[in-house]
Structures are given as C-alpha cells and as structure tokens.
Amino acid sequence: MATVDELSVVVVGLGPMGRGIARVFAQSGARVTVVDADETRTRDNAEVLRREADRDDRPVPVTATADLAAALDGADLLVEAVVEDLAVKRDLLARVAATGSTGLVVATNTSSLSVAELGRAFGDPTRLVGLHFFNPATRMRLVEVVAGPQTAPQVVDRAQRWVTGLGKTAVRCADTPNFVVNRICRPLYYEAQLLVTQGVPAPVVDAVAQAALGHRMGPLELLDFTGLHTHLASSETALREFGDPRYRPIPLTRALVRAGLTGRGVGRGYYDYAAEPPAAARHRVVRPAPAGSGPVVLTGPAADRLHGVAGLIGDTADTPADAVLLYAAAGDPGRCAAEITDLLAAGRTVVLDSSDAGWLDVAPPGVGWLRLHPTAERVFAEVVHDDVAAICETTAVTAVLAATGASSVRLPALPGLVADRLMYTMANEAVTVVEEGTATAAAVDTALRLGMNHPVGPTEYVDRVGADRVLDGLVALARFTGDPRYRPCPLLRRQAAGTARRRS
Ligand SMILES: NC(=O)c1ccc[n+]([C@@H]2O[C@H](COP(=O)([O-])OP(=O)(O)OC[C@H]3O[C@@H](n4cnc5c(N)ncnc54)[C@H](O)[C@@H]3O)[C@@H](O)[C@H]2O)c1
C-alpha cells in the first residue's frame, strides 16, 4: 500500500478546510493538486493557500488547476472539501465518477452529510470514506475516519494509515449524524444555552466550564465563534436525523439568529463584543478567594471527593467548636438533610457541598450551598445564591472559600449546577454513541481529548465518578424539568447497576 509520501492527492474545494488539508498532505510529501469551482477561484484560493503556508513558515509545493479530469489523471486519493451542500457534493462526485478512475479512493470532509448518500452519488460506495478533519487542519491532530455502511474495510484501513502518516490521530466511527466529537458536544452546547435561559449569565457558564472542567474555551464563546446560525442549522439537522426531541434547538438561540445576532462575526451573540470581550466578562463574574478564615472541618458521605484539599481538616476531639463544617453530600438528599439538621441542633455551622437537585426542596434554612472543584492548581467553587429559593451565600460559605482559597461564581439553585450538568449530559451522549456502535469508548475519549482539548474523555469521566452518580444526576434533571433531553441511555443504566453491585 502506498505511503503518504508516495500518494498523488487531489483536494477539491479551497475554503479554509480544503486549503489546510492540501497543506497537510503536501507537508508529508504527497504530490498535491488543488481544484476549486472555476479558474479564478482556483488561482486566487491557491494563492491564499501559499501565503498561509509561507506565513506559517511551512511553504509547500501544490499544483493548481480548475480542470478536474486533468487533476485526477494518475491520482490515488481525492479529498472533497467543497461547500457543505448535498447538491454541490453530489454533482462533484458524479463528475469524478465520470472520469473513470477505478483505483481512486474518495474521501469526504463533510461535517453533517451522510457518507452513505455521498457514496451512492459517487456510484461506488465501497471506495468512498469520510475523513473529517478539524479546523484548522494544519494544527488539529484528530481526524475522524468515517466508514459508510458499504465502504470497503480495506479502504477504511488505508485511509486510517494515511491519516497516521500525516502525523495525526485517526478515530474510526460509523456513519451517523455529527459523527463523534460534534455529536457528544451537542448537549454541552444545548445545556449551556438552556442555563442562560434559566438565569445563569453567559460568562458564568463559560467560567465554570473553563475553571471546573478545564475546557479551553467556554461553550457559549465557542458557539459565538462558530456562528449561532451554523449551530442552529446543525441542531435542526440532528433533530430531523435522529427524530429525538432531545436534540431540539434552544428557542433563545433561534431568537438571536432571527435578530441577526449570530455571534462574534457580527459583534453580538451570547456576548456583546463591543461592550465587553468574553475574557473581561468572565473576569468580572469570577470572584477571588476572600481573605482569612479559621479551619473548616470536612465531613459527610462524599467527603472522599474533597480529601487533600488544603484548608479542610478532619473532625477530631480538639477541633474548635466554632469551626465551620463542610458537609459533602452524596445520593439521597433527604437522608443527608436529616443528618445536617442533627448537626445544626448540636450547634454546628454547616455548609453543604453538592450539585444534587433534591436540595432545592430539602436544604435546611440558613445552610449555605456550594460545590467545590479542586484541580491540580487551584480550587474553584460554584456558590448557590438564590433569593427566589431563599438559599443565600452565608458567612460560613465565605469561610469555606477563604479556607480553601477558592475563586468562585454565584448562580441559582439549579440541578447539577453548571459543571456537573454539562458533564452528565455529555457523558450520557458519549455512552449512547458507544452503545449504538458508532465508536468505541477509547475512540470517544481520544476524540474529545484531541478534537476539543478536553482534559478528560467522557467515558473516562463516567469510570472516574461512577456510572451510578451520573445516572442519579440525569434522573434528577429529568425529574426537575420533565425534559426528555435527560433520558439516560440503557447502557448507562446497566453500567450504574453494575457499579452499585460491585461496590456493595
Ligand atoms: N469550517 C469548519 O470548521 C469545518 C470543519 C470540519 C469540516 N468542515 C467541512 O469541510 C467542507 C468545507 O468547509 P469550509 O469551511 O472550508 O467551506 P467553505 O464553504 O468556506 O469553502 C468551500 C470551497 O469550496 C469551493 N467550491 C464550491 N463548489 C465547488 C465545486 N463544485 N467544485 C470545486 N470547489 C467548489 C468554494 O469556492 C470554496 O472555496 C464542508 O463540507 C464542511 O462541512 C468544515
């Protein structure tokens, strides 16, 4: 089988993706010919490609021609990166088929169209494979290798080896809408938008995603960057393709798009870029740790989660009687609430650490509620402050923030708060992707680590926190909202049952 440096590659469509893909193949030694819709666009876009390569100090030789048949003469691989329009791609593939190149492998970089349908348009679905590069293709290491139902296994293998030869990581997946990364991030984006509609400011959502989950960019800033119209269109596609109400678009985003407020490109979307850039908005909502505090005693059934956090001590005989007690709750809020009531009756000052929805109804009066997120470098806290639900940031909460050195944001009493809600819903989608056979758990984790720079893959997260806890979180969200978005998938339920049985 030819290695990348022995390949003759034709890249069709010289938007940002096609230009990046052409450069990546050329940098690896392939002979690359680039083609756009007509002579002028081919010449102009090839010039842009060369300038971009020079600017990055990686000049590459590429041949440019608008004559598709001539470009295909002797080619081993055609990568199509033309505009995301089924009719345009169909027409192109029919013209490629008409040149009669029987040994040619055809790769599509489509983000949302069916590889099977494009395979049929080409006429030989065994030779058509999805190679979903990420933007910018020159820098992103991940490529999703998408096997259509009729793609020949040896074509998928060859495509995977070429991707590896480009110095990239290939993740194999089946031909399902949105493939892996964009599919698993759907709930991340939906929940971020819903949180805004439920009273959490956009910079608070993004600050939590960054500080508690280690995401490079918050989901709302990312949506603004992509363009809300693009996201809305892909949400509508997902809803139509899956026929599942959990993929329905969020009305606020539809309203913003109708008003022309489609994100950073026009200066306004979830953020108003003229008023305040996202980084400044986040800076405004994240409060530094307050100064000075006495010791805080850690207790409760989920205390393990916070062991080792500086500033938290165990309850011993010589603990000062006035020390604040941080009660890390797990599972059953009703039972934990009864324990907290006993502690209050014994004169202790209690703060609750939890994201469970059940606390909205049972948190005892005067008890503060937060969720600490310790990372290797620092501690970050989501602090519930909700006048409507009469749950306020108490002086004891301030003492916990001071003792642990936690920076924090304030938010209303919503189930899962922000961080856990984003993770539970993404994890559920990831387990669904594994259950339906779209990709393996290992592939899913690699895809999210490389495609989104997430520090933990979603199935690794389930293993780490326990499938039963993720299930409890989703069940609570479903009960609280009545929304089918939170329906746990059957495999997660089975995993949770297994986790609970093995634990007992
Ligand atoms: N932009 C992204 O972030 C991204 C990421 C991954 C995948 N993709 C996919 O990659 C593909 C290209 O994306 P893009 O953002 O570069 O698109 P784009 O719309 O910016 O550019 C498309 C290019 O195709 C050319 N073109 C249109 N019709 C053509 C034809 N018949 N023959 C030859 N060239 C033609 C256009 O002139 C243009 O240069 C799409 O399928 C898209 O879904 C995009």
The ligand as a Gaussian input file, in Angstrom:
#p B3LYP/6-31G(d) Opt

LIG

0 1
 N      -15.210000      25.058000       8.619000
 C      -15.073000      24.101000       9.531000
 O      -14.820000      24.353000      10.708000
 C      -15.184000      22.662000       9.095000
 C      -14.674000      21.650000       9.932000
 C      -14.725000      20.323000       9.503000
 C      -15.317000      20.020000       8.294000
 N      -15.824000      21.021000       7.513000
 C      -16.401000      20.636000       6.201000
 O      -15.418000      20.862000       5.209000
 C      -16.051000      21.274000       3.988000
 C      -15.501000      22.633000       3.575000
 O      -15.598000      23.520000       4.646000
 P      -15.106000      25.052000       4.515000
 O      -15.455000      25.706000       5.812000
 O      -13.707000      25.070000       4.035000
 O      -16.114000      25.534000       3.350000
 P      -16.272000      26.895000       2.559000
 O      -17.699000      26.961000       2.190000
 O      -15.618000      28.025000       3.282000
 O      -15.403000      26.663000       1.234000
 C      -15.841000      25.791000       0.227000
 C      -14.941000      25.924000      -1.005000
 O      -15.465000      25.040000      -1.980000
 C      -15.466000      25.707000      -3.235000
 N      -16.441000      25.081000      -4.095000
 C      -17.783000      25.223000      -4.106000
 N      -18.334000      24.456000      -5.070000
 C      -17.314000      23.821000      -5.692000
 C      -17.234000      22.902000      -6.762000
 N      -18.316000      22.478000      -7.394000
 N      -16.013000      22.456000      -7.141000
 C      -14.904000      22.871000      -6.505000
 N      -14.909000      23.745000      -5.491000
 C      -16.106000      24.217000      -5.089000
 C      -15.784000      27.155000      -2.890000
 O      -15.392000      28.018000      -3.926000
 C      -14.954000      27.314000      -1.615000
 O      -13.631000      27.687000      -1.925000
 C      -17.547000      21.258000       4.261000
 O      -18.053000      20.004000       3.894000
 C      -17.615000      21.429000       5.767000
 O      -18.787000      20.883000       6.330000
 C      -15.770000      22.330000       7.880000

